Amino acid sequence: MSTSILPILPPHAGGQAPLRSGNGDAQPTIHIIHENDAWVVPLRAELDARGLPYKEWFIDELAIDLEAAPPEGVFYNRMSASSHTRDHRHAWEATRGLMAWLEAHGRRVINNRRATGLEVSKIEQTIALKQYGLLVPRSMAATGIDALRDAAAKWDGPFILKPNRGGKGTGVRLIRNTHELEAVIAEFGDYTLDGTVILQEYIRPADGRVLRLEFVGGEHVYTVSIDAGGGFELCPADGCQIGNAYCPADGRAQFEVLEDHKPEQLKQCLAFLKASGMEVAAMEAAPDAEGNLKFYDVNINTNYNAAAEARAEVKRTGMGAIADFLGRELQSVQAAAARAQRIAS
């Protein structure tokens, strides 16, 4: 476990010396905030290929000098709601305060404080999605064991149970009977971080596949079709895959890129993401029996499957799109800094 004291920035796992920032770090750069080194590897490659300057803020524990100013640049928040599953129990909470500090100083933040709040609340996500005219599965929320039992008793048939704060599909269960419900209740203290769970309608896709819509900088990059037959942990990152353990009977790959897929709900999706501060994000949906998409999850810490992109021969990769977006935003910040310097001189 490491403690970061800002504005002294921690190194990434490569072992470089700490990078000093703050008022003395006048040249704007790209700052990547994260807690999982493996998920940043492909992004580093894309940034390096474009010659873009960047620094990494690996957040586990954190101390911030609130009297100091943050360094200049673009801050890309890749903190994951599942950070607690990698022994970084308070990394998200630390990032929440970090976002407030950066925004108070007028820094350009991608996936901002509003976005981090929605990232870890399935309740708030569900409410917000409905506000933008998007269909969601029938849902109930319960805080505490007695409330969960009461809510489950009102459910007619199987339902999906998930922690209010999850990530990677962690903890998502199909509950078909009282025995399965009581198994979750027996470990309730570990199952949910905030004591709150969501009960949702179980939608069985006609072809067994769900959709993950990928967005970068207000644009829909592509959609991924995902075989959900192996469970609910559907993270597409290369580091999350387990070799040949997945073997669908129909011969289709678990992740398939649909580069030209344009859902009719695209306008509502973009409006929701803009209002939520989610500039690099993924939205997951399942088609019901009538073919209507019902949205059940949103993630700001999006990942991409390189093998699926290669099979589809995509015109631009997900990480490439992020690198291009970060480059454009950095140019804007650099231009603004140059204008301010000319005025000051």
C-alpha positions in Angstrom: 0.0 0.0 0.0 1.3 3.4 -0.9 0.4 6.9 0.2 0.5 9.8 -2.2 1.0 13.3 -0.9 -0.1 15.8 -3.5 1.3 17.9 -5.2 4.0 15.2 -5.1 2.9 12.7 -7.6 3.5 8.9 -7.2 5.3 6.9 -9.9 3.6 4.2 -12.0 4.8 0.6 -11.5 7.7 1.1 -13.8 9.7 2.4 -10.8 10.5 6.0 -12.0 11.3 8.6 -9.4 8.3 10.6 -8.0 7.3 13.5 -10.3 7.2 16.9 -8.6 4.2 19.0 -9.6 2.3 22.0 -8.3 3.0 25.7 -9.1 6.5 24.9 -10.4 5.2 22.5 -13.0 4.1 25.2 -15.5 3.9 23.1 -18.7 0.4 21.6 -19.1 0.4 17.8 -19.5 -2.0 14.9 -19.3 -2.6 13.4 -15.9 -4.0 9.9 -15.6 -5.6 9.1 -12.3 -6.0 5.3 -11.6 -5.4 2.4 -9.3 -4.9 -0.5 -11.7 -1.6 -0.4 -13.5 -2.6 -3.3 -15.9 -5.5 -1.3 -17.3 -3.3 1.7 -18.2 -0.8 -0.3 -20.3 -2.6 0.0 -23.7 -3.3 3.7 -23.1 0.4 4.4 -22.4 1.2 2.8 -25.8 -1.3 5.0 -27.6 -0.1 8.2 -25.9 3.5 7.3 -26.6 2.7 6.7 -30.2 1.3 10.2 -30.5 4.2 11.8 -28.5 1.8 13.2 -25.9 3.2 14.2 -22.5 1.5 12.4 -19.6 2.0 11.6 -15.9 0.3 8.9 -13.8 -1.3 9.4 -10.4 -1.6 6.0 -8.8 -4.1 6.5 -6.1 -4.3 4.1 -3.1 -4.0 6.2 0.0 -3.8 10.0 -0.5 -2.9 13.2 1.3 -3.6 16.5 -0.4 -2.2 19.9 0.6 -5.3 21.9 0.3 -3.4 25.1 0.4 -1.5 24.2 -2.8 -2.7 24.5 -6.4 -2.8 21.4 -8.7 -0.4 21.3 -11.7 -1.7 22.5 -15.0 -3.1 20.2 -17.6 -5.8 17.7 -18.4 -6.9 15.3 -15.7 -8.3 12.0 -16.9 -10.1 10.1 -14.1 -9.8 6.3 -14.6 -10.6 5.4 -11.0 -12.7 2.2 -10.9 -15.7 1.5 -8.8 -14.2 -2.0 -8.3 -11.0 -0.6 -6.7 -11.9 -2.2 -3.4 -11.7 -5.6 -5.0 -7.9 -5.0 -5.6 -7.2 -4.0 -1.9 -7.5 -0.3 -2.6 -10.4 0.1 -0.3 -10.5 3.9 -0.1 -9.0 4.8 -3.5 -12.4 5.9 -4.8 -13.2 8.0 -1.8 -9.7 9.6 -2.1 -10.4 10.3 -5.8 -13.8 12.0 -4.9 -11.9 14.5 -2.8 -9.2 14.9 -5.4 -11.9 15.7 -8.0 -13.3 18.5 -5.8 -9.8 19.9 -5.4 -9.1 19.9 -9.1 -12.4 21.4 -10.0 -12.2 24.1 -7.4 -9.0 25.3 -9.1 -10.6 25.3 -12.6 -8.6 22.3 -13.9 -9.9 20.4 -17.0 -11.3 17.1 -15.5 -12.5 14.3 -17.7 -15.0 12.0 -15.8 -15.5 14.6 -13.1 -16.9 14.6 -9.6 -20.5 14.2 -10.8 -19.4 11.2 -12.9 -17.7 9.5 -9.9 -20.8 9.9 -7.8 -23.0 8.1 -10.4 -20.3 5.5 -11.0 -20.8 4.0 -7.5 -24.5 4.3 -7.1 -26.7 2.0 -9.1 -29.7 3.7 -7.6 -28.7 7.1 -8.9 -27.8 5.6 -12.3 -31.2 4.0 -12.7 -33.0 7.2 -11.7 -30.9 9.3 -14.1 -31.3 6.9 -17.0 -35.1 7.1 -16.7 -35.0 10.9 -16.6 -33.4 10.9 -20.1 -36.1 8.6 -21.5 -34.0 5.4 -21.5 -35.7 2.2 -20.6 -34.4 0.3 -17.5 -35.4 -3.0 -16.0 -38.0 -2.9 -13.3 -36.0 -2.0 -10.2 -36.2 -1.8 -6.4 -33.6 -0.7 -3.8 -33.1 -2.0 -0.3 -30.8 -0.9 2.5 -30.3 -3.5 5.2 -31.1 -7.2 5.5 -34.7 -6.8 6.7 -35.4 -4.4 3.9 -33.9 -6.8 1.4 -36.1 -9.7 2.6 -39.2 -7.5 2.4 -38.3 -6.3 -1.2 -37.6 -9.9 -2.3 -41.0 -11.0 -1.0 -42.7 -8.6 -3.4 -40.9 -10.1 -6.4 -42.7 -12.6 -8.5 -40.1 -14.9 -10.0 -36.3 -14.7 -10.5 -34.5 -11.4 -10.2 -31.1 -9.9 -10.5 -29.4 -8.8 -7.2 -26.5 -6.4 -7.3 -24.6 -4.2 -4.8 -25.3 -0.5 -5.1 -21.6 -0.1 -5.7 -20.0 -2.8 -7.8 -17.7 -2.7 -10.8 -16.8 -5.4 -13.3 -20.1 -7.1 -12.5 -18.8 -8.0 -9.1 -21.5 -9.4 -6.9 -24.2 -9.6 -9.5 -26.4 -12.6 -8.8 -29.4 -14.3 -10.3 -31.7 -15.1 -7.4 -34.2 -17.9 -8.2 -35.2 -19.0 -4.7 -35.0 -18.3 -1.0 -31.9 -20.5 -0.6 -29.9 -18.3 -3.1 -31.2 -15.1 -1.4 -30.2 -16.4 2.1 -26.7 -17.3 0.8 -26.2 -13.6 -0.1 -27.6 -12.4 3.2 -25.2 -14.7 5.1 -22.3 -12.6 3.6 -24.2 -9.3 3.5 -21.5 -7.3 5.3 -18.9 -8.2 2.7 -21.4 -8.3 -0.2 -22.2 -4.6 -0.2 -20.0 -1.7 0.9 -22.8 0.7 1.7 -25.4 -1.7 2.9 -27.6 -1.1 -0.1 -28.5 -3.4 -2.9 -30.6 -3.2 -6.1 -33.2 -5.8 -7.2 -33.8 -5.8 -11.0 -35.9 -7.6 -13.5 -34.0 -10.4 -15.1 -33.9 -9.9 -18.9 -32.9 -13.0 -20.9 -31.6 -11.7 -24.3 -33.1 -13.7 -27.2 -29.7 -14.6 -28.5 -28.0 -14.7 -25.1 -26.0 -11.5 -25.8 -26.0 -8.0 -24.3 -24.7 -4.8 -25.7 -22.0 -2.4 -24.4 -22.0 1.0 -26.1 -18.6 2.7 -25.9 -18.4 6.5 -25.8 -15.4 8.9 -25.9 -15.6 12.7 -25.9 -19.3 12.9 -26.7 -19.0 10.4 -29.6 -20.2 6.8 -29.9 -17.1 4.9 -30.9 -18.7 1.5 -31.4 -20.9 -1.1 -29.7 -19.7 -4.5 -28.4 -21.9 -7.5 -28.5 -21.2 -9.7 -25.4 -22.1 -13.3 -24.7 -23.5 -13.3 -21.2 -23.9 -17.0 -20.9 -20.8 -17.3 -18.7 -22.1 -15.0 -15.9 -22.3 -11.3 -15.1 -18.6 -10.3 -14.8 -18.3 -8.9 -18.4 -15.2 -6.7 -18.2 -13.7 -6.7 -21.7 -10.2 -5.7 -20.7 -7.5 -8.1 -21.9 -6.3 -8.5 -18.3 -9.7 -9.8 -17.2 -9.7 -12.6 -19.7 -8.9 -16.2 -18.8 -7.5 -17.8 -21.9 -9.4 -20.7 -23.3 -11.8 -21.1 -20.4 -14.6 -19.5 -22.4 -15.9 -21.7 -25.3 -19.3 -20.8 -26.6 -21.2 -23.6 -28.2 -22.1 -21.6 -31.3 -18.5 -20.7 -32.0 -19.0 -17.0 -31.7 -16.5 -15.0 -29.7 -17.5 -13.6 -26.3 -16.8 -10.0 -27.4 -17.7 -8.9 -30.9 -17.3 -5.3 -32.1 -20.3 -3.8 -34.0 -18.6 -0.8 -35.5 -21.6 0.4 -37.5 -24.2 -0.2 -34.8 -26.3 2.9 -34.1 -29.1 2.4 -31.6 -32.2 4.5 -31.8 -31.6 5.6 -28.2 -28.2 7.2 -29.1 -29.4 10.8 -28.7 -30.7 10.1 -25.2 -27.5 8.3 -24.3 -25.4 11.2 -25.3 -27.6 13.7 -23.4 -27.4 11.5 -20.3 -23.6 11.2 -20.5 -23.1 14.9 -21.0 -25.3 15.9 -18.0 -23.5 13.2 -15.9 -20.0 14.4 -16.7 -19.2 11.0 -18.2 -16.9 11.8 -21.1 -15.2 8.4 -21.4 -17.8 5.8 -20.6 -19.7 2.6 -21.5 -23.4 1.9 -21.2 -24.7 -1.7 -21.0 -28.1 -2.8 -22.2 -30.0 -6.0 -22.8 -32.7 -6.4 -25.5 -36.0 -7.6 -24.1 -38.4 -10.0 -25.8 -39.7 -7.2 -28.0 -36.3 -6.1 -28.9 -36.3 -2.9 -26.8 -33.0 -2.0 -25.1 -33.1 -1.8 -21.4 -30.1 -0.1 -19.8 -28.8 -1.6 -16.6 -25.3 -0.3 -16.0 -22.9 2.6 -16.7 -19.2 2.6 -16.2 -16.7 5.5 -16.5 -13.7 3.2 -16.3 -14.2 1.7 -19.7 -11.9 -1.0 -21.1 -11.6 -2.5 -24.6 -10.9 -6.0 -25.9 -7.9 -5.8 -28.3 -8.7 -9.2 -29.9 -12.3 -8.2 -30.7 -11.0 -4.9 -32.2 -8.5 -6.8 -34.3 -11.1 -9.2 -35.6 -13.4 -6.4 -36.6 -10.5 -4.4 -38.1 -11.9 -1.2 -36.5 -11.1 2.1 -38.1 -10.0 3.4 -34.6 -9.5 1.5 -31.4 -11.1 2.5 -28.1 -7.8 3.5 -26.5 -6.7 5.3 -29.7 -9.9 7.3 -29.5 -9.2 8.2 -25.9 -5.6 9.2 -26.7 -6.8 11.4 -29.6 -9.4 13.0 -27.3 -6.9 13.7 -24.5 -4.5 15.2 -27.1 -7.2 17.6 -28.3 -8.1 18.6 -24.8 -4.5 19.2 -24.0 -4.1 21.4 -27.0 -7.0 23.5 -25.7 -5.5 23.8 -22.2 -2.1 24.7 -23.7 -3.6 27.4 -25.9 -5.5 28.9 -23.0 -2.3 28.9 -20.9 -0.4 30.6 -23.7 -3.1 33.3 -24.0 -3.0 33.9 -20.3 0.8 34.2 -20.3 0.7 36.8 -23.2 -1.9 38.8 -21.3 0.2 38.7 -18.1 3.3 39.8 -19.9 
